[in-house]
Amino acid sequence: MNDQAAGDRQLRDRILESRDGTAVQTSLETDAQVIARVTDGIYSQPASAFRELISNAYDADATEVTIQTDRPRFKRITISDNGNGMGPDAVAHLIRHIGGSAKRSSDGVELGITKSAEDPTLSPGGRKLIGKVGIGLFSVSHLTHSFQIITKVADQSWRTVASIRLRQYSETQNHIEGDPYEAGLVTIWQEPASDVEAHGTTIVLNGLKAAARETLRSSATWLAVSRNIQEPPRYHVGAVDLSRDYELADGAAGSPSLPWDPDDSPAYAFERFVDAIGEPNAGGQRNPQLNDLLDYYLRMVWQLSLAAPLPYVDEHPFDSTLSESWRYLFEGAGPSRVTRQLDDVPLRESMGWPTGIGVATDFRVVFDDLELKRPLKFSGLAQTSNAVKAPMVFVGHLREEFPEMPVESSGGPLEFYAYLMWMPKVVPIDDIGSLIRIHGASGSGFDETFLKYQVAETTRLKQIRCEIFVVQGLEGALNIDRESYNFSHTHVVRLTSWLHNALSRSIGAQKGVASSIRKQIRTEDAARQLDDLEDVVEAFWREALRSDADSPIPPVVWTDGSPSSIPRDKNADAIYLSRREILHESRASTKLMRAEAKVGAIAKVLSGMNLLEGLDESEIELLMSHLAKIVLVDE
């Protein structure tokens, strides 16, 4: 047994002995000095800490996570889950190995963290693990230096409680690189539990850091509002007056402005939240943006609902027929082409794809009074004057084995499913871009650059939302914060290439559809114009000339100006006009058709007034060519 294993077992035994009422005092040591820096600085926003705790609960096979805050005060926060919980062995390992996660290792099975030694990437319940390096729990260091862990495994009559006080890392400390670094102090004890069958973990955050409280309270925003620099957010949870012992502030800041009612169920409240943000002109803005619509707390909730492996607020796009959209399939490994799909069955069924891509239907997150769902909709979307009124959805699948590369270089196989959705208008504009999910979870929001797509398609790129569901690979390319990627990694290079080709194909298809629709509109407009001109001539002929009903209106016959284009049995009543001499055009087009209709109508009116009588062919051509220049000046 090595020294580390012996230390783990010793701490476990001391935790078990704490049942006699004597708490265990120990230090919190990191496996490397760099982790000390990580726990104090890698998670730059409170949202990141909540995201990591939700991921931990998911990896522990929780079906429900409940987060409770005392908003807008934010003096106390609890995060509870009904996952597997941790026994004394797992708690001891956690305390002694920050950054040395037992996930994806042989230790995971013994500690009840992973399913089997044969596949250490699965949770005991069979979920693909999201967490990676064992620092997720300590992301709370961004929020507080002091927190408590209360955890219990099923069929145990004792729960374990750990009270942790983190130490701020300082560059000025005298520390030898590679030696264990004392990151904090821990007090651990076990206490009796009457609910023997219960299991799960609760994290209690007390005494939040001032900076974290200021962020969660949107203090900078409310300061700007008080100085009349900006308007209050359309939706917010209210603000507090620190001078009155955290009572709600007076005026607009003190009264929460929410798009749901207090008695709404958590699920319905979240639906109303999403509907309010998805309005075409939410908050009276032409292009609604979350920063302008929401305070920090509500933006954080929105970000968490995007990041977690949750069901969609409506249907998963692959489970929908997308009846309001045009559907296309990316084909070829490039992809090299797109093919329109005309069947009306759900995409998953149409493609023969597996179920559960990118979501966990047995996972629920309730944040205060909202049950989070993925806040993306695929029907009832905003409309504009764009020629293409219906959204266009492009779907594809790639599995790359990298047979010519050793696993050490390639990272193994890469497999993902994806959709790109072009729509007339993306609301809110924060949803423009690409979002990559690994086993359903994401560490960031939408990337509006589409992984640095360089082609100048500014307008159409602002009309595209894309999700990529990675089911194998890419994990090795994640940076330690899980919010960015190593762009030189083989998997990122291949995924980027696929995405950029997919963008090119989808934009090309959208251009083709738009061009076809505009051409059809022009043709229909020209046909309507012909009908209108015929009605005008008919009215003139019947009313202005007071001619009887049987008097025919002379037809206009257009020729190319050559003798051969004039029929031998020339109609004596017809008016013959030359395209070349009058319109100076011979190539067929919608524009030419409109010009012929206008000039022909004038010729019929002149004929009805006998103003063409006595003029020879060249004189008629000269007159009509000048009239054509007048009426077609804006064409």
LOGU-10535 format. One line per 2 residues: number of its first residue (from 1); for each residue x, y, z of C-alpha. Coordinates in Angstrom, 3 decimals, decimal comma, padded with zeros to 6 digits. Example, Ala and Ser with C-alpha at 12.3 -4.5 7.8 and 13.67 -1.06 7.14 Angstrom:
1 = 012,300:-004,500:007,800 | 013,670:-001,060:007,140
end
This chain:
1 = 000,000:000,000:000,000 | 001,492:003,375:-000,985
3 = 001,634:006,400:001,296 | -001,338:008,123:-000,371
5 = -003,604:005,080:-000,062 | -002,522:004,630:003,539
7 = -003,335:008,268:004,260 | -006,765:007,907:002,678
9 = -007,579:004,841:004,774 | -006,340:006,512:007,929
11 = -008,607:009,502:007,348 | -011,532:007,189:006,556
13 = -011,011:005,325:009,827 | -010,886:008,569:011,762
15 = -014,178:009,658:010,140 | -015,811:006,397:011,228
17 = -014,475:006,891:014,751 | -016,116:010,350:014,868
19 = -019,410:008,624:015,630 | -018,480:008,869:019,289
21 = -018,864:012,649:019,018 | -015,225:013,586:018,380
23 = -014,883:015,514:015,116 | -011,900:014,963:012,833
25 = -009,645:017,938:012,198 | -007,480:017,807:009,072
27 = -006,004:020,009:006,403 | -007,170:020,250:002,813
29 = -004,236:019,400:000,571 | -003,966:019,613:-003,194
31 = -002,167:017,163:-005,426 | -000,346:020,049:-007,115
33 = 000,259:023,712:-006,450 | -001,499:024,675:-009,671
35 = -004,799:023,342:-008,310 | -004,565:025,837:-005,480
37 = -004,583:028,563:-008,085 | -007,391:026,807:-009,943
39 = -009,694:026,685:-006,942 | -009,298:030,419:-006,440
41 = -009,433:031,708:-009,982 | -010,500:029,379:-012,775
43 = -014,249:029,852:-012,318 | -014,757:033,504:-013,109
45 = -018,519:033,742:-012,499 | -020,986:032,358:-009,924
47 = -022,777:030,639:-012,799 | -019,705:028,447:-013,344
49 = -019,793:027,228:-009,749 | -023,470:026,263:-009,954
51 = -022,827:024,531:-013,274 | -020,087:022,392:-011,738
53 = -022,230:021,404:-008,761 | -025,077:020,406:-011,072
55 = -022,600:018,325:-013,096 | -021,370:016,623:-009,922
57 = -024,941:015,692:-009,017 | -025,528:014,320:-012,520
59 = -022,378:012,179:-012,305 | -023,651:010,859:-008,952
61 = -026,812:009,547:-010,689 | -029,080:012,184:-009,153
63 = -032,508:012,513:-010,716 | -033,210:015,827:-009,015
65 = -031,143:018,827:-007,959 | -032,672:021,603:-005,877
67 = -030,946:024,974:-005,522 | -032,347:027,428:-003,012
69 = -031,232:031,002:-002,489 | -032,586:033,855:-000,438
71 = -032,635:036,140:-003,481 | -032,104:039,036:-003,778
73 = -030,107:039,008:-000,504 | -027,859:036,041:-001,345
75 = -026,637:035,503:002,223 | -027,195:031,723:002,132
77 = -027,375:029,160:-000,705 | -028,033:025,406:-000,552
79 = -027,587:022,871:-003,349 | -029,180:019,469:-002,686
81 = -029,334:016,330:-004,821 | -030,669:012,796:-004,464
83 = -027,588:011,181:-005,990 | -025,555:008,295:-004,665
85 = -023,960:010,354:-001,937 | -020,488:009,703:-000,521
87 = -019,358:007,299:002,126 | -016,361:007,917:004,411
89 = -013,980:006,435:001,791 | -015,144:008,853:-000,909
91 = -015,112:011,836:001,454 | -011,565:011,013:002,546
93 = -010,441:010,743:-001,087 | -012,172:014,019:-001,947
95 = -010,476:015,888:000,893 | -007,034:014,506:000,182
97 = -007,055:014,643:-003,624 | -008,400:017,906:-005,044
99 = -007,662:017,677:-008,733 | -007,065:013,942:-008,415
101 = -010,546:012,747:-009,299 | -011,354:009,059:-008,900
103 = -013,634:009,392:-011,935 | -012,325:007,500:-014,947
105 = -009,881:005,617:-012,704 | -009,660:002,206:-011,049
107 = -010,297:003,843:-007,654 | -013,730:004,978:-008,802
109 = -015,363:001,552:-008,513 | -014,159:000,980:-004,956
111 = -015,338:004,461:-003,921 | -018,764:004,037:-005,561
113 = -018,081:006,760:-008,128 | -017,869:004,735:-011,359
115 = -019,652:001,690:-012,702 | -016,829:-000,725:-013,449
117 = -013,102:-000,976:-014,015 | -013,811:-002,074:-017,589
119 = -015,533:001,227:-018,365 | -014,566:003,931:-015,851
121 = -016,306:006,615:-017,947 | -019,730:005,538:-016,651
123 = -021,419:006,439:-013,388 | -022,705:003,585:-011,180
125 = -026,096:004,102:-012,838 | -024,642:003,979:-016,366
127 = -024,487:007,683:-017,220 | -021,572:009,040:-019,224
129 = -019,589:011,117:-016,751 | -019,402:014,879:-017,286
131 = -016,848:015,782:-014,604 | -013,216:015,380:-015,406
133 = -010,479:016,536:-013,055 | -011,985:016,478:-009,561
135 = -012,181:020,188:-008,795 | -015,874:020,795:-009,520
137 = -016,920:020,842:-005,875 | -014,280:023,412:-005,065
139 = -015,630:025,771:-007,705 | -017,626:027,169:-004,768
141 = -014,387:028,881:-003,726 | -015,454:031,636:-006,107
143 = -018,539:032,161:-003,944 | -017,289:031,557:-000,402
145 = -014,295:030,519:001,697 | -016,501:028,500:004,018
147 = -019,021:025,790:003,161 | -020,448:022,541:004,434
149 = -020,962:019,164:002,778 | -023,695:016,876:004,132
151 = -023,743:013,527:002,365 | -025,181:010,052:002,807
153 = -025,301:006,780:000,889 | -028,362:004,529:000,784
155 = -028,974:001,905:003,461 | -026,642:003,573:005,949
157 = -027,728:004,850:009,341 | -024,997:007,539:009,425
159 = -024,424:010,639:007,348 | -021,095:012,396:006,948
161 = -020,718:016,142:007,501 | -017,628:018,083:006,430
163 = -017,155:021,745:007,289 | -014,499:023,289:005,050
165 = -012,637:026,550:005,388 | -010,665:027,356:002,246
167 = -007,404:029,235:002,316 | -006,723:031,987:-000,216
169 = -003,734:031,126:-002,356 | -001,000:033,775:-002,391
171 = 001,876:034,138:-004,806 | 003,999:035,508:-001,962
173 = 003,805:032,312:000,077 | 007,035:030,406:000,455
175 = 006,168:027,098:-001,198 | 008,253:024,474:-002,987
177 = 006,874:023,482:-006,390 | 005,517:019,918:-006,348
179 = 005,034:019,660:-002,591 | 001,524:019,292:-001,173
181 = -000,141:022,653:-000,675 | -002,440:023,238:002,281
183 = -005,560:024,738:000,664 | -007,746:024,854:003,746
185 = -008,916:023,306:006,993 | -011,606:020,643:007,341
187 = -013,702:019,413:010,249 | -015,459:016,105:009,577
189 = -017,857:014,060:011,648 | -020,613:011,492:011,297
191 = -024,038:011,799:012,833 | -026,974:009,373:013,100
193 = -029,524:009,315:010,283 | -033,049:008,012:010,831
195 = -033,814:008,051:007,097 | -031,764:004,930:006,377
197 = -032,885:004,552:002,759 | -032,192:008,200:001,867
199 = -029,162:009,156:-000,220 | -027,667:012,289:-001,695
201 = -025,533:015,332:-000,991 | -026,265:018,855:000,202
203 = -023,814:021,753:-000,120 | -024,479:024,701:002,186
205 = -022,844:028,045:001,365 | -022,827:030,612:004,136
207 = -021,080:033,956:004,286 | -020,668:034,533:000,571
209 = -017,755:036,670:-000,555 | -018,569:040,328:-001,053
211 = -017,647:040,183:-004,745 | -019,912:037,163:-005,323
213 = -022,828:038,832:-003,545 | -022,344:042,000:-005,579
215 = -022,422:039,997:-008,794 | -025,479:037,945:-007,841
217 = -027,315:041,092:-006,738 | -026,515:042,944:-009,989
219 = -025,189:045,758:-007,809 | -023,399:047,504:-010,665
221 = -026,629:047,558:-012,674 | -028,694:048,985:-009,844
223 = -026,036:051,614:-009,161 | -026,244:052,724:-012,799
225 = -030,055:052,784:-012,527 | -029,885:054,942:-009,381
227 = -027,686:057,408:-011,255 | -030,071:057,467:-014,249
229 = -027,361:056,017:-016,460 | -029,571:053,129:-017,575
231 = -033,083:051,772:-017,239 | -033,838:048,864:-014,885
233 = -033,732:045,407:-016,520 | -037,131:044,391:-017,828
235 = -037,064:041,276:-015,637 | -035,255:041,069:-012,300
237 = -035,547:039,567:-008,803 | -035,371:042,889:-007,012
239 = -032,632:044,584:-005,026 | -031,858:045,100:-001,344
241 = -031,099:048,163:000,722 | -027,991:047,312:002,749
243 = -028,601:050,244:005,090 | -031,891:048,668:006,228
245 = -030,584:045,219:007,122 | -031,128:043,731:003,670
247 = -034,743:044,842:003,291 | -036,007:045,245:-000,254
249 = -035,044:048,560:-001,782 | -037,595:051,252:-002,485
251 = -039,024:051,921:-005,932 | -038,592:049,841:-009,079
253 = -035,508:048,094:-007,712 | -037,247:046,658:-004,671
255 = -040,202:045,002:-006,375 | -039,276:041,940:-008,434
257 = -040,363:042,070:-012,059 | -040,864:038,512:-013,272
259 = -042,712:037,017:-016,269 | -044,361:034,372:-014,085
261 = -046,682:034,425:-011,071 | -045,718:033,270:-007,549
263 = -048,290:030,476:-007,587 | -047,148:029,030:-010,959
265 = -045,634:025,554:-010,828 | -041,835:025,501:-011,374
267 = -042,272:023,897:-014,802 | -044,941:026,357:-015,974
269 = -043,032:029,327:-014,529 | -040,006:028,399:-016,623
271 = -042,135:028,018:-019,760 | -043,489:031,523:-019,211
273 = -039,941:032,771:-018,685 | -038,798:031,307:-022,018
275 = -041,877:032,632:-023,841 | -041,255:036,137:-022,497
277 = -037,639:036,152:-023,664 | -038,564:034,655:-027,028
279 = -040,997:037,412:-027,984 | -039,935:039,043:-031,292
281 = -039,675:042,440:-029,610 | -039,059:041,432:-026,019
283 = -038,701:044,435:-023,778 | -039,595:046,743:-026,650
285 = -036,292:045,936:-028,343 | -035,990:045,049:-031,996
287 = -033,108:042,635:-031,285 | -033,566:041,499:-027,667
289 = -030,380:040,648:-025,755 | -030,212:038,945:-022,371
291 = -027,890:041,604:-020,937 | -030,551:044,241:-021,572
293 = -033,539:042,136:-020,542 | -032,362:040,343:-017,389
295 = -030,442:040,946:-014,197 | -027,448:038,715:-013,434
297 = -029,440:036,149:-011,460 | -031,907:035,505:-014,290
299 = -029,126:035,466:-016,898 | -027,349:032,893:-014,747
301 = -030,468:030,720:-014,597 | -030,754:030,946:-018,387
303 = -027,088:029,963:-018,825 | -027,455:027,003:-016,471
305 = -030,515:025,758:-018,322 | -028,469:025,814:-021,534
307 = -025,459:024,074:-019,983 | -027,018:021,133:-018,127
309 = -028,050:017,857:-019,852 | -031,739:018,705:-019,519
311 = -034,773:018,052:-021,741 | -035,926:020,852:-024,029
313 = -038,716:023,155:-022,955 | -040,544:021,783:-025,998
315 = -039,542:018,778:-028,116 | -035,992:017,724:-028,869
317 = -035,398:018,793:-032,503 | -034,617:015,191:-033,466
319 = -037,919:014,018:-031,944 | -039,955:016,570:-033,906
321 = -041,352:016,528:-037,422 | -040,425:020,238:-037,553
323 = -043,614:020,787:-039,509 | -043,034:024,550:-039,691
325 = -039,547:024,104:-041,157 | -037,830:022,925:-044,318
327 = -035,670:019,907:-043,431 | -032,337:018,937:-044,959
329 = -029,749:016,213:-044,403 | -026,014:016,802:-044,560
331 = -024,414:014,000:-046,565 | -020,799:013,005:-047,024
333 = -018,026:013,246:-044,454 | -017,338:016,853:-045,435
335 = -020,269:017,312:-045,451 | -020,184:017,601:-049,227
337 = -023,865:018,187:-050,020 | -027,350:018,696:-048,586
339 = -030,522:016,861:-049,534 | -034,022:018,020:-048,724
341 = -036,082:015,624:-046,624 | -039,742:015,504:-047,613
343 = -041,148:012,880:-045,224 | -043,220:014,051:-042,258
345 = -041,912:011,697:-039,543 | -039,622:012,811:-036,689
347 = -036,011:013,307:-037,724 | -034,729:010,599:-035,383
349 = -037,062:008,059:-036,949 | -036,293:009,290:-040,448
351 = -032,520:008,983:-039,925 | -032,570:005,842:-037,798
353 = -030,691:007,640:-035,030 | -030,653:006,435:-031,390
355 = -032,763:007,984:-028,662 | -031,505:010,285:-025,940
357 = -028,924:012,205:-027,954 | -027,710:015,110:-025,835
359 = -030,363:015,006:-023,097 | -031,163:013,168:-019,882
361 = -034,891:012,685:-019,489 | -034,417:011,408:-015,918
363 = -032,653:014,528:-014,634 | -034,417:017,527:-013,112
365 = -033,015:020,817:-011,797 | -035,177:023,198:-009,748
367 = -033,597:026,593:-009,121 | -035,693:028,439:-006,533
369 = -039,124:028,575:-008,208 | -038,049:027,508:-011,721
371 = -037,692:023,993:-013,117 | -034,946:024,387:-015,686
373 = -035,317:023,083:-019,207 | -033,279:023,747:-022,313
375 = -034,707:027,155:-023,374 | -034,685:026,566:-027,134
377 = -037,784:026,365:-029,308 | -038,265:025,122:-032,861
379 = -041,755:026,373:-033,678 | -043,699:029,605:-033,354
381 = -040,532:031,570:-034,117 | -040,230:035,272:-034,926
383 = -041,046:036,384:-038,466 | -039,528:039,127:-040,605
385 = -039,834:040,486:-044,138 | -037,261:037,928:-045,296
387 = -038,229:036,148:-048,512 | -037,845:032,760:-046,782
389 = -040,537:032,697:-044,116 | -040,071:029,150:-042,808
391 = -037,012:028,063:-040,802 | -034,572:025,709:-042,518
393 = -033,127:022,881:-040,391 | -030,040:020,961:-041,518
395 = -029,037:017,805:-039,626 | -026,006:015,555:-039,848
397 = -023,932:012,856:-038,192 | -020,211:012,138:-038,245
399 = -018,141:009,270:-036,895 | -014,407:009,537:-037,502
401 = -012,080:006,700:-036,510 | -008,773:008,351:-037,524
403 = -007,387:004,986:-038,708 | -004,097:006,471:-039,907
405 = -003,252:008,020:-036,523 | -002,228:006,387:-033,247
407 = -004,705:006,858:-030,406 | -002,127:008,906:-028,497
409 = -002,244:011,508:-031,284 | -005,897:011,356:-032,361
411 = -007,545:010,906:-028,979 | -009,505:007,949:-030,321
413 = -012,780:008,009:-032,314 | -014,934:011,130:-032,581
415 = -018,699:010,898:-033,048 | -021,358:013,585:-032,972
417 = -024,813:014,528:-034,210 | -025,706:018,101:-035,102
419 = -028,302:020,487:-036,416 | -028,001:023,944:-037,929
421 = -031,176:025,987:-037,926 | -031,482:029,011:-040,178
423 = -034,387:031,224:-039,176 | -035,565:034,673:-040,274
425 = -034,710:036,062:-036,825 | -032,962:034,561:-033,795
427 = -034,454:035,703:-030,474 | -032,686:036,399:-028,195
429 = -029,578:037,246:-030,182 | -027,496:035,466:-027,518
431 = -028,638:032,196:-029,162 | -026,793:032,998:-032,392
433 = -023,842:030,693:-032,949 | -022,751:027,130:-032,247
435 = -022,976:025,276:-028,949 | -021,062:022,045:-028,371
437 = -022,405:019,500:-025,897 | -020,317:016,595:-024,624
439 = -022,626:013,866:-023,309 | -025,377:016,490:-023,149
441 = -023,507:019,099:-021,113 | -021,893:022,335:-022,208
443 = -019,450:024,610:-020,426 | -020,298:027,742:-022,363
445 = -023,033:029,523:-024,244 | -023,371:029,927:-027,994
447 = -020,182:030,810:-029,855 | -021,178:033,517:-032,312
449 = -017,946:032,962:-034,295 | -018,905:029,341:-035,113
451 = -015,407:028,193:-034,123 | -013,804:031,104:-035,977
453 = -015,621:030,733:-039,295 | -013,854:033,172:-041,615
455 = -016,228:033,480:-044,585 | -017,892:036,896:-044,853
457 = -021,536:035,889:-044,391 | -022,363:038,390:-041,675
459 = -026,113:038,586:-042,275 | -026,833:034,875:-042,603
461 = -024,531:033,918:-039,712 | -026,715:036,118:-037,503
463 = -029,680:033,940:-038,480 | -028,228:030,546:-037,527
465 = -028,362:028,532:-034,322 | -026,374:025,313:-034,104
467 = -026,031:022,531:-031,541 | -023,462:019,742:-031,799
469 = -024,067:016,671:-029,625 | -020,787:014,828:-029,050
471 = -021,376:011,229:-027,946 | -017,741:010,065:-028,143
473 = -014,472:011,960:-028,000 | -013,564:015,651:-027,589
475 = -013,204:015,358:-023,815 | -009,426:015,362:-024,128
477 = -009,639:018,711:-025,919 | -011,451:020,437:-023,056
479 = -009,434:022,953:-021,112 | -009,545:022,623:-017,341
481 = -012,380:025,158:-016,953 | -014,564:023,120:-019,354
483 = -015,506:026,423:-021,008 | -012,973:026,391:-023,862
485 = -011,023:023,995:-026,091 | -007,508:023,249:-027,213
487 = -007,931:024,223:-030,869 | -004,921:022,185:-031,965
489 = -006,474:018,908:-030,722 | -007,312:016,479:-033,531
491 = -010,967:016,254:-032,494 | -011,429:020,027:-032,450
493 = -009,736:020,359:-035,840 | -012,058:017,721:-037,377
495 = -015,202:019,084:-035,743 | -014,301:022,614:-036,843
497 = -013,769:021,459:-040,420 | -017,137:019,682:-040,431
499 = -018,940:022,693:-038,960 | -017,437:025,152:-041,431
501 = -018,330:022,912:-044,380 | -021,828:022,475:-042,961
503 = -022,206:026,250:-042,667 | -021,120:026,689:-046,274
505 = -023,584:024,045:-047,502 | -026,502:025,356:-045,443
507 = -025,879:028,985:-046,418 | -025,686:027,948:-050,065
509 = -028,971:026,076:-049,763 | -030,625:029,051:-048,062
511 = -029,412:031,377:-050,812 | -030,822:029,035:-053,444
513 = -034,211:028,865:-051,743 | -034,309:032,632:-051,232
515 = -033,386:033,271:-054,875 | -036,056:030,848:-056,083
517 = -038,690:032,433:-053,857 | -037,769:035,955:-054,976
519 = -037,907:034,864:-058,609 | -041,312:033,305:-058,039
521 = -042,497:036,487:-056,322 | -041,274:038,585:-059,248
523 = -043,034:036,279:-061,698 | -046,254:036,432:-059,698
525 = -045,975:040,216:-059,410 | -045,436:040,477:-063,154
527 = -048,479:038,278:-063,799 | -050,595:040,422:-061,473
529 = -049,303:043,530:-063,240 | -050,355:042,081:-066,585
531 = -053,834:041,461:-065,245 | -054,008:044,991:-063,835
533 = -052,883:046,536:-067,135 | -055,448:044,502:-069,040
535 = -058,134:045,759:-066,653 | -057,019:049,381:-067,248
537 = -057,126:048,981:-071,037 | -060,458:047,160:-070,807
539 = -061,941:049,997:-068,745 | -060,650:052,600:-071,190
541 = -061,880:050,666:-074,197 | -065,351:050,063:-072,809
543 = -065,956:053,336:-070,995 | -063,868:056,103:-072,497
545 = -064,596:055,022:-076,078 | -068,147:053,899:-075,282
547 = -067,682:051,112:-077,787 | -070,099:048,242:-077,931
549 = -069,257:044,954:-076,259 | -068,314:043,215:-079,495
551 = -065,657:045,708:-080,495 | -062,332:043,864:-080,086
553 = -059,283:045,349:-078,437 | -056,374:045,113:-080,913
555 = -053,682:042,627:-079,808 | -050,065:043,677:-079,489
557 = -047,539:041,392:-081,158 | -043,897:041,768:-080,204
559 = -041,208:040,837:-082,725 | -037,423:040,830:-082,644
561 = -037,412:043,385:-085,454 | -036,433:040,986:-088,227
563 = -038,762:040,324:-091,190 | -038,772:036,628:-090,380
565 = -040,326:037,273:-086,965 | -043,434:038,794:-088,564
567 = -045,962:036,129:-089,634 | -046,980:036,008:-093,288
569 = -050,674:036,046:-092,422 | -050,263:039,319:-090,605
571 = -053,328:040,382:-088,602 | -054,476:043,714:-089,966
573 = -055,964:044,743:-086,593 | -052,880:043,858:-084,555
575 = -050,216:046,305:-083,424 | -046,711:045,046:-084,255
577 = -043,877:046,343:-082,099 | -040,145:045,571:-082,199
579 = -038,363:044,695:-078,958 | -035,022:045,671:-080,445
581 = -036,119:049,090:-081,705 | -038,454:050,071:-078,845
583 = -037,174:048,324:-075,748 | -033,583:047,744:-076,935
585 = -033,795:044,278:-075,395 | -034,254:040,807:-076,795
587 = -033,324:038,414:-073,974 | -036,375:036,986:-072,201
589 = -036,741:038,047:-068,569 | -039,339:039,080:-066,016
591 = -038,231:042,688:-066,487 | -038,799:042,441:-070,257
593 = -042,221:040,902:-069,710 | -043,259:043,845:-067,496
595 = -041,908:046,353:-070,032 | -043,797:044,730:-072,890
597 = -047,001:044,785:-070,831 | -046,712:048,511:-070,019
599 = -045,729:049,677:-073,491 | -048,300:047,381:-075,099
601 = -051,061:048,862:-072,920 | -050,071:052,381:-074,026
603 = -050,112:051,259:-077,648 | -053,660:049,889:-077,226
605 = -054,875:053,161:-075,693 | -053,262:055,204:-078,499
607 = -054,814:052,875:-081,054 | -058,211:053,264:-079,401
609 = -057,901:057,052:-079,826 | -056,834:056,548:-083,489
611 = -053,506:058,265:-082,722 | -051,543:055,590:-084,562
613 = -053,574:056,019:-087,739 | -051,557:057,410:-090,616
615 = -048,171:056,583:-089,000 | -045,865:054,191:-090,785
617 = -043,993:051,422:-088,973 | -040,840:053,459:-088,312
619 = -042,824:056,392:-086,939 | -044,739:054,088:-084,569
621 = -041,448:052,576:-083,387 | -039,961:056,054:-082,808
623 = -043,027:057,210:-080,831 | -043,262:054,049:-078,731
625 = -039,524:053,973:-078,012 | -039,661:057,470:-076,497
627 = -042,816:056,655:-074,528 | -041,080:053,494:-073,307
629 = -038,150:055,530:-072,012 | -040,590:057,674:-070,021
631 = -042,638:054,918:-068,415 | -039,682:052,607:-067,798
633 = -037,338:055,220:-066,335 | -037,343:053,517:-062,888
635 = -037,126:049,940:-064,175
end
